[in-house]
Amino acid sequence: MTALTIAQTAADELGIDRPSALVGSSDPTARQLLALLNREGVHLVNRYEWAACIREKEVTVTSGTGTYAVPSDYSRLVDGTMWDDTNRWEMIGPVSSKEWELLTRGIIISTPRKVWRLVGETDGAYSGATAFYVEILPVPSNSTDQFSYEYITTGYARRSADASVGTFDHDDDLPILPEQLFILGLIWRWKSAKGLPYAEERENYDRALELAIANDKSARVLQLSTPRWIGPRLLNWQNVPETGFGS
């Protein structure tokens, strides 16, 4: 379904006139539906780390440069994914400001592993869309090392002929997240905006959201007892007492 057909489906369920267009329309209802549709997209992106929203960024460092801009569609970092590709180990961080000052101004200013944090532009002049930078220590002394990380994109829609994601800014944009969530979200949000009762519609939406989150990623199989090289051990001689088990 496209942005337009999602809005039309929601309009049909609400019993209001279905819009013939969203983007560029002068009709107040169409404009409101588009605004609420984008509000729902932002909410979904912020609500959960959807598989469809995960992106990977690979960076080749520059000698003498310690800060590197995040992608323009950056929403937030996926925890535990900041990786020193050159040395094949996880980077330490994000470190606090106190730790950073200790590393940069203290007596001991070197570490065998790279450390990192997220910062804004050092001069406070946000000249572009990028508001965050990854800052690393030690400052690179070559232009060959690489590091990478995964992040959540701000985008939740794409053009049918374009793989890049963004907002619903064309009638034929396609959602990259479950379309039923946009329909149900649009219904309760429209009723809320109009001052109408929406408790039942919100409950239906919340249940659908919980189900979509549960089905988004495959669940990891946890073995009760298995060789270490296959997976984590949950039940074996290391964590079960010799007597009194279950008492």
C-alpha positions as CSV (number, residue, x, y, z in Angstrom):
1,M,0.0,0.0,0.0
2,T,1.1,3.5,-0.7
3,A,0.8,6.6,1.5
4,L,-2.3,7.6,-0.4
5,T,-4.0,4.2,-0.2
6,I,-3.2,3.9,3.5
7,A,-4.9,7.3,4.1
8,Q,-7.8,6.2,1.9
9,T,-8.3,3.0,3.9
10,A,-8.2,4.8,7.2
11,A,-10.7,7.4,5.8
12,D,-13.0,4.6,4.8
13,E,-13.0,3.1,8.3
14,L,-13.5,6.5,9.8
15,G,-16.4,7.2,7.6
16,I,-15.0,10.4,6.1
17,D,-14.4,11.4,2.5
18,R,-11.4,9.6,1.1
19,P,-8.7,12.0,-0.2
20,S,-7.8,11.9,-3.9
21,A,-4.3,13.2,-3.1
22,L,-2.2,14.0,0.0
23,V,1.0,15.8,-0.9
24,G,0.3,19.3,-2.2
25,S,-3.4,19.0,-1.5
26,S,-5.2,22.1,-0.2
27,D,-7.9,20.0,1.4
28,P,-7.6,20.3,5.2
29,T,-8.5,16.7,5.8
30,A,-5.9,15.4,3.4
31,R,-3.3,17.7,4.9
32,Q,-4.2,16.5,8.4
33,L,-4.1,12.8,7.4
34,L,-0.6,13.3,5.8
35,A,0.7,15.1,9.0
36,L,-0.7,12.3,11.2
37,L,0.8,9.7,8.9
38,N,4.2,11.1,9.3
39,R,3.7,11.5,13.0
40,E,3.0,7.8,13.2
41,G,6.1,7.0,11.2
42,V,8.3,9.0,13.6
43,H,6.6,7.3,16.6
44,L,7.3,3.8,15.1
45,V,11.0,4.6,14.4
46,N,11.5,5.8,18.0
47,R,9.5,2.9,19.5
48,Y,11.6,0.0,18.5
49,E,14.7,-1.2,16.7
50,W,12.9,-2.5,13.6
51,A,15.0,-4.8,11.4
52,A,14.0,-2.7,8.3
53,C,15.4,0.4,10.0
54,I,18.9,-1.0,10.9
55,R,21.7,0.4,8.8
56,E,25.5,-0.1,8.9
57,K,28.1,2.7,8.5
58,E,31.7,1.9,7.7
59,V,34.3,4.7,8.2
60,T,37.8,4.9,6.9
61,V,39.7,7.3,9.2
62,T,41.7,10.3,8.2
63,S,45.1,11.0,9.8
64,G,44.9,13.7,12.4
65,T,41.1,13.7,12.4
66,G,39.2,12.4,15.5
67,T,35.6,13.3,14.7
68,Y,33.4,11.7,12.0
69,A,29.9,12.8,11.0
70,V,27.1,10.3,11.4
71,P,24.9,9.6,8.3
72,S,22.2,12.2,7.5
73,D,19.4,9.7,8.3
74,Y,20.9,8.8,11.7
75,S,18.4,8.4,14.5
76,R,20.3,6.5,17.2
77,L,23.1,4.0,17.6
78,V,22.5,0.3,18.0
79,D,24.1,-0.6,21.3
80,G,27.3,-2.6,21.3
81,T,28.0,-2.3,17.5
82,M,30.9,0.3,17.5
83,W,33.6,-1.9,16.2
84,D,37.3,-1.4,15.4
85,D,37.4,-3.3,12.1
86,T,41.2,-3.0,11.7
87,N,42.1,-4.7,15.0
88,R,38.9,-6.8,15.1
89,W,37.7,-5.8,18.5
90,E,34.9,-3.8,20.0
91,M,35.6,-0.2,20.8
92,I,35.2,1.1,24.3
93,G,32.4,3.5,24.9
94,P,30.5,5.6,24.9
95,V,32.7,7.1,27.6
96,S,31.5,9.9,29.8
97,S,32.8,13.5,29.6
98,K,34.8,12.9,32.7
99,E,36.5,9.8,31.2
100,W,37.1,11.7,28.0
101,E,38.9,14.5,29.8
102,L,40.9,12.0,31.7
103,L,42.1,10.4,28.5
104,T,42.8,13.6,26.7
105,R,44.3,15.7,29.5
106,G,45.4,13.2,32.1
107,I,48.9,11.9,32.6
108,I,48.1,8.5,31.0
109,I,46.5,9.4,27.6
110,S,47.0,6.2,25.7
111,T,45.0,3.0,25.6
112,P,45.5,-0.3,23.7
113,R,41.9,-0.1,22.4
114,K,40.1,2.7,20.7
115,V,37.5,4.6,22.8
116,W,34.6,6.7,21.4
117,R,31.7,9.0,22.3
118,L,29.0,11.0,20.5
119,V,29.4,14.8,20.3
120,G,27.9,17.8,18.6
121,E,29.9,20.2,16.4
122,T,32.7,21.5,18.6
123,D,32.1,25.2,17.7
124,G,28.3,24.8,18.2
125,A,27.6,26.1,14.6
126,Y,25.3,23.5,13.1
127,S,25.8,24.5,9.5
128,G,24.3,21.3,8.1
129,A,21.7,18.6,8.8
130,T,24.2,16.5,10.8
131,A,24.0,17.2,14.5
132,F,26.2,14.3,15.8
133,Y,29.7,13.2,15.3
134,V,31.5,10.0,16.5
135,E,34.7,11.1,18.2
136,I,37.4,8.5,18.8
137,L,40.7,8.2,20.7
138,P,43.5,7.9,20.0
139,V,43.3,10.4,17.1
140,P,44.2,8.4,14.0
141,S,47.8,8.6,12.8
142,N,47.0,7.0,9.4
143,S,44.3,7.1,6.8
144,T,43.8,3.3,6.4
145,D,42.2,2.1,9.7
146,Q,38.5,1.5,9.6
147,F,35.7,1.3,12.2
148,S,32.0,0.6,11.8
149,Y,28.7,0.7,13.6
150,E,25.0,0.0,13.2
151,Y,22.4,2.7,13.6
152,I,18.6,3.2,13.3
153,T,17.5,5.3,10.3
154,T,15.0,8.1,10.7
155,G,13.3,7.0,7.5
156,Y,10.1,4.9,7.4
157,A,9.0,5.3,3.8
158,R,10.6,5.0,0.3
159,R,9.6,5.8,-3.2
160,S,8.6,2.8,-5.3
161,A,11.6,3.3,-7.6
162,D,14.1,4.4,-4.9
163,A,15.7,2.3,-2.2
164,S,16.6,5.3,0.0
165,V,14.2,6.0,2.9
166,G,12.7,9.2,4.3
167,T,9.3,10.6,5.1
168,F,5.9,10.4,3.3
169,D,6.5,13.2,0.9
170,H,4.9,11.6,-2.2
171,D,1.6,10.0,-2.6
172,D,3.1,6.8,-4.0
173,D,5.6,6.4,-1.1
174,L,5.7,2.9,0.4
175,P,6.1,2.2,4.1
176,I,9.1,0.1,5.1
177,L,7.3,-0.8,8.4
178,P,4.0,-2.8,8.7
179,E,1.3,-0.9,6.8
180,Q,-1.4,-2.0,9.2
181,L,0.3,-0.1,12.0
182,F,0.1,3.1,9.9
183,I,-3.6,2.5,9.2
184,L,-4.5,1.7,12.8
185,G,-2.3,4.6,14.0
186,L,-3.9,7.0,11.6
187,I,-7.4,6.0,12.8
188,W,-6.8,6.6,16.5
189,R,-4.6,9.7,15.9
190,W,-7.3,11.3,13.7
191,K,-10.0,10.7,16.4
192,S,-7.7,12.1,19.1
193,A,-7.0,15.2,17.0
194,K,-10.8,15.7,16.5
195,G,-11.5,15.3,20.2
196,L,-13.4,12.1,19.7
197,P,-13.3,8.9,21.9
198,Y,-10.5,6.7,20.7
199,A,-9.7,4.3,23.5
200,E,-10.9,1.2,21.6
201,E,-9.0,2.2,18.5
202,R,-5.8,2.9,20.5
203,E,-6.1,-0.5,22.2
204,N,-6.4,-2.2,18.8
205,Y,-3.3,-0.3,17.7
206,D,-1.3,-1.2,20.8
207,R,-2.1,-4.9,20.4
208,A,-1.1,-4.8,16.7
209,L,2.1,-3.0,17.6
210,E,3.1,-5.5,20.2
211,L,2.4,-8.4,17.8
212,A,4.4,-6.7,15.0
213,I,7.4,-6.1,17.4
214,A,7.2,-9.8,18.5
215,N,7.2,-11.0,14.9
216,D,9.8,-8.5,13.6
217,K,13.0,-10.5,14.3
218,S,13.6,-14.2,14.7
219,A,13.9,-15.3,18.4
220,R,17.2,-16.8,19.5
221,V,17.1,-20.5,20.4
222,L,18.3,-21.0,24.0
223,Q,19.6,-24.5,24.8
224,L,19.3,-25.9,28.3
225,S,22.5,-27.9,27.9
226,T,24.8,-27.6,24.9
227,P,28.5,-27.5,24.0
228,R,30.0,-24.1,24.5
229,W,30.8,-23.6,20.9
230,I,27.1,-24.0,19.9
231,G,25.5,-21.5,22.2
232,P,25.0,-20.4,25.8
233,R,24.5,-23.0,28.5
234,L,21.5,-22.5,30.7
235,L,21.4,-25.8,32.5
236,N,24.4,-28.0,33.2
237,W,26.8,-29.1,35.9
238,Q,28.2,-25.5,36.2
239,N,24.9,-24.0,37.4
240,V,22.9,-26.9,38.9
241,P,23.6,-27.9,42.6
242,E,24.4,-31.5,43.3
243,T,21.5,-31.7,45.8
244,G,18.4,-29.8,46.4
245,F,17.7,-28.9,42.8
246,G,14.2,-27.5,42.5
247,S,13.6,-27.2,46.2
